[in-house]
Amino acid sequence: MKNLKLLLIIAIAFAFTACNKCKECKTNGNYYIGSYENMPDYGAEIREICSDNFESKKDFNNYIDAKEDDGWDCKSDFWN
């Protein structure tokens, strides 16, 4: 029983350290951007962006800020 409690505490701590490592960013409109006529609308493009792919947390945050400046909506991917 004592080992089970210890394992549960470690699992909860790991879950919170993993929080905000990935963001899910999506566009607000059509997948295709441009002046194509008769192009079907496939909805929003969704990308998962993880901080493990960047050299530093600052680079990750700068990339997310740039995506949001370009009109993307980025949210934490923790609950997905």
C-alpha positions as CSV (number, residue, x, y, z in Angstrom):
1,M,0.0,0.0,0.0
2,K,2.9,2.4,0.8
3,N,4.5,1.7,-2.6
4,L,1.2,2.4,-4.3
5,K,0.9,5.8,-2.6
6,L,4.5,6.6,-3.6
7,L,3.8,5.6,-7.2
8,L,0.7,7.7,-7.3
9,I,2.6,10.8,-5.9
10,I,5.3,10.3,-8.5
11,A,2.8,10.0,-11.3
12,I,1.0,13.2,-10.3
13,A,4.3,15.1,-10.1
14,F,5.3,13.8,-13.5
15,A,1.9,14.9,-15.0
16,F,2.4,18.5,-13.8
17,T,6.0,18.7,-15.0
18,A,4.8,17.6,-18.4
19,C,2.3,20.4,-18.5
20,N,2.8,23.1,-21.2
21,K,5.4,21.0,-23.0
22,C,3.2,20.9,-26.0
23,K,0.7,23.4,-27.5
24,E,-2.0,22.6,-30.0
25,C,-2.3,25.5,-32.6
26,K,-5.0,25.8,-35.1
27,T,-6.0,28.2,-37.8
28,N,-9.3,30.1,-37.7
29,G,-10.4,29.3,-41.2
30,N,-9.8,27.4,-44.4
31,Y,-6.8,25.1,-44.6
32,Y,-5.8,26.6,-48.0
33,I,-4.7,30.2,-48.0
34,G,-4.7,32.1,-51.3
35,S,-7.0,32.9,-54.1
36,Y,-7.9,29.5,-55.4
37,E,-11.3,29.2,-56.9
38,N,-13.5,26.1,-56.5
39,M,-11.2,24.8,-53.8
40,P,-13.0,22.8,-51.1
41,D,-12.9,24.0,-47.5
42,Y,-11.3,21.4,-45.3
43,G,-11.6,23.5,-42.1
44,A,-8.9,24.5,-39.7
45,E,-5.4,23.2,-39.8
46,I,-4.2,21.8,-36.4
47,R,-0.6,21.4,-35.4
48,E,0.9,20.1,-32.2
49,I,4.1,22.0,-31.3
50,C,6.3,20.6,-28.5
51,S,9.0,22.4,-26.6
52,D,11.3,19.3,-27.0
53,N,11.8,20.3,-30.7
54,F,13.5,23.6,-29.7
55,E,16.9,24.3,-28.1
56,S,15.4,26.5,-25.4
57,K,12.2,27.4,-23.7
58,K,12.7,30.9,-25.0
59,D,12.8,29.7,-28.6
60,F,9.7,27.7,-28.1
61,N,7.8,30.6,-26.6
62,N,9.0,32.9,-29.4
63,Y,7.7,30.5,-32.0
64,I,4.3,30.2,-30.3
65,D,4.1,34.0,-30.1
66,A,4.9,34.3,-33.8
67,K,2.2,31.7,-34.7
68,E,-0.3,33.6,-32.6
69,D,0.7,36.9,-34.4
70,D,0.0,35.1,-37.7
71,G,-3.5,34.4,-36.6
72,W,-3.1,30.9,-35.1
73,D,-4.9,30.0,-31.8
74,C,-2.5,28.1,-29.5
75,K,-3.6,26.3,-26.4
76,S,-2.1,23.9,-24.0
77,D,-2.3,20.3,-25.1
78,F,-2.4,18.9,-21.6
79,W,-6.0,17.7,-21.5
80,N,-6.2,16.3,-25.1
